[in-house]
Amino acid sequence: MGYTGDVKQRSSFFNKVFTFVSWTTLVFLGPVSGYAAVPVDPEDLWVTNGDVNAIARAGSVTYMGGSFTVVGPNHGGGVPLPVATGVAPASFSKVAGVVYAVASDGAGGWYVGGDFSGVGGVARENLVHLMANGSVNTAWAPNPNGIVYALAVNGTSVYVGGDFSEIGGASRSRIASVGPDGLAVPGWAPDVDNTVFSLSYAGSTLYVGGEFSLIGGQNRSRLAALDVAGVVVPAWDPQPNDTVYALAATTQTIYAGGAFTNIGGQSISRLAALDNNGNPNPSWVPAPNQPVFAVAVGSAAVYAGGTFTQIGGESISYVAALNNSAHVTAWRPVVNGSVYALTATTSAVYAGGDFTVVNGNPVSRVAGFNGIGETLSTWAPQANGTVRALAADAQTVFVGGELTTVGGETRRYLAALDQSGNVTSWNPNADNPIFTLAVLGSAIYVGGAFTHVGGSPRNRIAALSSAGSATSWNPNANGLVRALAVTATTVYAGGDFSAIGGQNRSNLAALNGSAAALASWAPEPNGPVRAIAAGSDRIFVGGDFTTVDGQFIDRVAALDTSGHLISGWATGANGAVHALAQSSDRVYVGGEFTVIGGEDRNRLAALNLSGQVVPSWNPNADHHVRALAVDGDAVYAGGLFDVIGGSARPYLAALDTITGAAIDWNPQANDNVYALSAGNNVLLVGGRFTGIGNQARGHFAQFGAFSSNNVARPSVQGRAYPNPFRPGLNAPVMTFVDFPPNAAVTLFTVAGQRVRQMTATDSGTVSWDGTNDDGERVASGVYFAVSSSSEGTQTLKLAIQR
């Protein structure tokens, strides 16, 4: 997807950094230092419930598009909600990720487990203790190295189940007991050979359910009981024949829910009641027709939730209450989607899952019910993502899952935020996802998969007003629009279409103000276009194509304003191009390629305006780059990578425009980044992430961007003399000194063409006689010497005069 935000213009790279007669060195020895770490700002920025694919900023308004349907205040993956109101508190520690398990600590706080990297800005891997005041217990840090799916509490012992192999400073396979110091309890190590999904403690026994076949050195199929020492109870062995997802134990009965169809040697499907000897109650057989994922025991009934549509011999969907005879009671709320979490108090039952309608009313994914199955009128949180975990005490219901907010507002695929980060009334209400955005004047151009937006039929491309309605501009594309770029007079659109603007156009078109395709502008790439960067005299395009304008060119091309390939610009890439960003003298290209312009470049490269790869700029990303933006002396990159610019930078990085090194700034997103917009000292980031820098950020975040004058350049290292070099006049050879020992030294022209390959001596010196690899004399001009070694890369400018 092409970058469509503001680009801060800068002086020519070569003119800015070098002078013709002097030498200067740029050193790449790891991350460039001297940048201040710029925090996420602000914390209360509204977030979404799905991917943000595109961002465009116009003045103080930020427009975003993607696959989301709800925007709301930033609450993270777990929210403590008062039982009286269901309204999130003004301040609490937000979980940067997904919550799968929660348990009360008995003192107003909560143990929270799941798949996350931080809580409230504090680094916490997958497990945290939140105090009664909402703060993180900084003295309790078990940090399991895998997902936590289940929690149970007994006094000061916290039992943890999931998919980890280390926790609390010790090796523990998928189950552990953690003490009040946050350390694994010594000697308590009933290792499990597969995932633990459920835990329940009653009496002096911990019941364990999941997918395992071995626990504590004993054969136990998917269900087991452990004593206080963590030893398998020998006589308790029901042996269900499929996964156990849910457990709720009392001192007399253990209720198990899952996908099994046989347990305790009896044909009992998906929900069973077991006694203290592990024997199923043959008279309690509700027999749901699909798996049970949640069980809770109340004072008057046993509550079950899952994906079933029949239970207790009746047509009851997703949630039910069962009496002692396994019959469905009169408590019968009607929900329209799966239930994955349940908790019961003396006065209410709370259910969470994927539903959006309860008892005929809009209720999003979490609901509270009274004793007769009516929804609690004063408790309507409206979670924006699947609820996976619930727990309650007398004052609070803790709601956790794949959510990022509660109490948000519906915004289908498009939204706008004001300067304070709050959602505006702008609501075009698209009917399918948005892939790209561009702003020109008062028009917001959108592309994607939709067929209706802004209150009007619009096929995959539209112009929207600042009020959110579709304008009369209607190009009517017959396939997906994946990229947009605008100039003062033209809208460029790329994607998977074959007709747009009333003309046959394969995958790329130029449109005028009346939405007609420009008659003479028909480059006709033979594959999808995924990125466009448009300037006043040339248009750069990237994607999956292999021909453009009737000529062979792979995946990236430059076109003039007539739609023809620019002569001599013959760069090709061996993998898809997803992102382009243009500065005054370069085009940055990101995607899936490993070779571009005949040079090895892993997924990210800089090209000069003649199409040659810039030899000294090679960040070497280890996975796909999906978004790029340029501002001042930083190139911002987003994607699926973990390492880029010589440093660990998961999903999001800032790179020095001259060296390609990662700047000393590590936001640490926890999932993919798909969209970037930089300008006016603001960086906007969108994607699939739910956390950045141990803070909850649901798919959208804002940073202060780097200014162009705060770069601390590395110190001078290598040098060359005489420079300029006049072969045979001022010396027989040019001598390079102070390069790393045995470094590979490559000479390039300013256009990026390789001239000579040499190797430094043990003392770091090289001699050059002014010839190329074929022994031919090189012409007068400016050249670059690039040295590569284990210490990094150095680039040295030099001149030849004949």
Salt bridges, closest charged atoms under 4 A:
GLU43 OE2 - LYS94 NZ 3.56
ASP51 OD2 - ARG688 NH2 2.70
ASP105 OD2 - HIS129 NE2 2.86
ASP163 OD1 - ARG174 NE 3.56
ASP237 OD2 - ARG220 NH1 3.79
GLU314 OE1 - ARG332 NH1 2.74
GLU402 OE2 - ARG388 NE 2.88
GLU409 OE1 - ARG411 NH2 3.34
ASP496 OD1 - ARG482 NE 3.15
ASP537 OD1 - ARG538 NE 3.85
ASP544 OD2 - ARG530 NH2 2.86
ASP549 OD2 - HIS564 ND1 3.25
GLU592 OE2 - HIS578 NE2 2.66
GLU592 OE1 - HIS624 NE2 3.82
ASP633 OD1 - ARG10 NH1 3.20
ASP633 OD1 - LYS16 NZ 3.19
ASP633 OD1 - ARG713 NH2 3.68
ASP656 OD2 - ARG713 NH1 2.06
ASP738 OD2 - ARG719 NE 3.49
ASP769 OD1 - ARG756 NH1 3.37
ASP773 OD1 - ARG756 NE 3.92
